[in-house]
Amino acid sequence: MTAKSNYTADAGRIEAALSDRTIALVGLMGAGKSTVGKRLADALGRKFFDSDHEIEKAAGLSIADIFTLHGEAEFRRGERRVLERLLGDSPHVLATGGGAYLDPDTRNLLREKAVTIWLNADLETLWRRVSRRSHRPLLKADNPKGVLSRLLDERRPIYEKADLIVTSQEGPHRATVDSILKALEEWSDARHD
């Protein structure tokens, strides 16, 4: 069972302010978008979708296999189609793939239909998380930590365009969920001032 949030945000007020918008988590692999996203959806009483999982279901292939068989450009086209479908659904919490927010058309779609939150984590935190598993196509390289560092440097200016920036913390995921709830509450308040 998922632990409830410790933050005492007014979930009803946040939901009222966001009743027509999905909450989309963006950021690099290992930032915690899927894990934190599930807990955030639970705290808000919303459905949760992971775009990578939805892409795999639609394609009948793993992300790694899509990259290998069709290349990154075809993966990004499929990713955009899946995100368009998901953003046409009722508002929910959405974990996007690490590269989704880089595409200008996808970024504009997210800006129109969602509140975007960059889950920002430092390189060491990201590396600790992603080095435990070997399913990341972009990290199948001689120096995967170097690749991760380069991706973080290249993508940071784009991720910074998100509506909100929240640090993905080490420790219990609940702490990051609490930080997101606080940021959403402040954003909601500012939107209604």
C-alpha positions, 0 to 999 in steps of 0.5 A, a space after each residue: 500500500 502506498 503511504 499517504 503524503 505528509 504535506 497537508 495541501 488542500 487537494 480539493 483546491 489544487 484539483 479545482 485549479 487543475 480540473 482541466 489540466 493533466 499534471 505532466 512530470 518531465 525530466 531525465 531518466 532516473 529523476 523518479 517520474 514514474 515512481 513519484 508520479 504513481 504516488 502523486 496520482 494516489 495523493 490527488 485521487 487521479 489516474 496515472 499513466 507512464 508514457 513509455 509504458 503506453 508506447 510499449 503497449 501501442 507498439 507491442 515492443 520494448 522501448 529498447 527494441 523500438 530504438 534498435 529496430 526503428 531508431 530514435 526518430 521513429 520512437 519520438 514520432 510514436 511518442 508524440 502520437 501516444 502523448 496526444 492521445 493521453 492528453 486528450 483523456 481526462 486530466 491525470 498524472 503523466 510521467 513522460 519519457 526523458 526526451 519527450 519534452 525536448 520536441 517543440 511540438 510535444 512541449 507546446 502540446 504539454 504546455 496547452 493541456 498540462 501543468 509541466 513539472 521538471 523533476 530535477 535531480 543532480 547527476 550523482 542521484 540520477 546515476 545511482 538510480 539508472 545504474 541499477 538497471 540496464 534497459 536504458 537505450 541511450 546509456 548503452 555506451 562505453 561511458 554511460 555516466 558521461 552520456 548521462 552527464 552530457 544529456 543533463 547539460 544539454 537538456 537542462 535549458 529545455 527542462 527549465 521551461 517547465 511550469 514548475 521545478 521540483 527537486 527529486 530528493 533522495 530518500 522516501 518518494 513521499 518527500 518529493 510528492 510533498 514538494 510537488 503538492 506544495 508547488 502545485 498549491 502555490 501555483 494554483 494560488 498564484 493562478 487565482 490571485 
